[in-house]
Amino acid sequence: MQETEARIFIEDALTDPQKLARLDKAFADECQAILDDRTRNVFRAISTLKAKTKDSFCYNGDSWWNCPPVLGDFWFSSTPWQADTIKLYETASKVAEKLR
């Protein structure tokens, strides 16, 4: 829940023109990259990690509700997710500092 709140806080700053104006472009781009990376990792974690086509993994159709994402879960467990969570919290803290 806290990770979701941190993400929403950052997204709010990136989508509100007045708040975004208070962030420098490089930092805003960094924030967006962190959020994008987290979204990709969530999709990988709920995926079967079995390629349907050469360009995509199985997210829909025969995805997590039809066949358990055991491989995606194993993949996620092997990632530095704790460090990524700390990075998210630190980024939210930096956003808060810049918006003061």
C-alpha positions in Angstrom: 0.0 0.0 0.0 2.8 2.4 0.9 4.5 1.7 -2.5 1.3 2.6 -4.2 0.9 5.8 -2.3 4.5 6.8 -3.1 3.9 6.0 -6.8 0.7 8.0 -6.8 2.5 11.0 -5.2 5.1 11.0 -7.9 2.6 10.5 -10.7 0.6 13.4 -9.3 3.7 15.6 -9.5 4.4 14.5 -13.0 0.9 15.1 -14.3 0.0 18.3 -12.6 1.4 21.2 -14.7 2.0 23.5 -11.7 3.9 20.8 -9.8 5.8 19.6 -12.8 7.0 23.2 -13.4 8.7 23.0 -10.0 10.7 19.9 -11.0 13.6 20.2 -13.3 13.3 18.3 -16.6 16.1 15.8 -15.9 14.7 14.9 -12.5 11.1 14.6 -14.0 12.5 12.3 -16.7 14.3 10.2 -14.0 11.0 10.0 -12.0 9.1 8.8 -15.1 11.8 6.2 -15.9 11.5 4.8 -12.4 7.8 4.5 -12.7 8.0 3.0 -16.1 10.5 0.4 -14.9 8.3 -0.6 -12.0 5.3 -1.0 -14.3 7.3 -3.3 -16.6 8.4 -5.3 -13.7 4.9 -5.8 -12.4 3.8 -7.0 -15.8 6.7 -9.4 -15.9 5.9 -10.6 -12.4 2.4 -11.6 -13.4 3.5 -13.1 -16.7 4.1 -16.7 -17.5 7.3 -15.4 -19.2 6.4 -17.6 -22.1 6.7 -15.8 -25.4 3.5 -15.6 -27.4 5.2 -13.8 -30.2 8.7 -12.7 -30.8 7.9 -9.3 -29.2 5.7 -10.0 -26.2 5.3 -12.2 -23.2 1.9 -13.8 -22.3 0.1 -11.1 -20.3 -3.4 -11.7 -21.5 -5.5 -14.6 -22.7 -3.5 -17.4 -21.1 -2.0 -15.2 -18.4 -2.1 -15.3 -14.6 -5.8 -16.0 -14.3 -5.6 -19.0 -16.6 -2.2 -20.3 -15.9 -0.3 -19.3 -12.7 2.7 -17.0 -13.3 5.1 -19.2 -11.5 8.0 -18.2 -13.7 7.1 -14.5 -13.4 7.0 -14.9 -9.6 10.3 -16.6 -9.6 11.8 -13.9 -11.8 10.4 -11.1 -9.5 11.8 -12.8 -6.4 15.3 -12.8 -8.0 15.2 -9.1 -8.8 16.5 -6.4 -6.5 12.9 -5.4 -5.6 13.8 -4.2 -2.1 16.4 -1.8 -3.6 13.8 -0.7 -6.2 11.3 0.0 -3.4 13.9 2.1 -1.5 14.6 4.0 -4.7 10.9 4.7 -5.1 10.6 6.0 -1.5 13.7 8.2 -1.9 12.4 9.6 -5.2 9.1 10.4 -3.6 11.0 12.2 -0.8 13.0 14.2 -3.3 9.8 15.2 -5.1 8.3 16.3 -1.8 11.4 18.4 -1.1 11.2 20.1 -4.5 7.5 20.8 -4.0 7.9 22.6 -0.7 
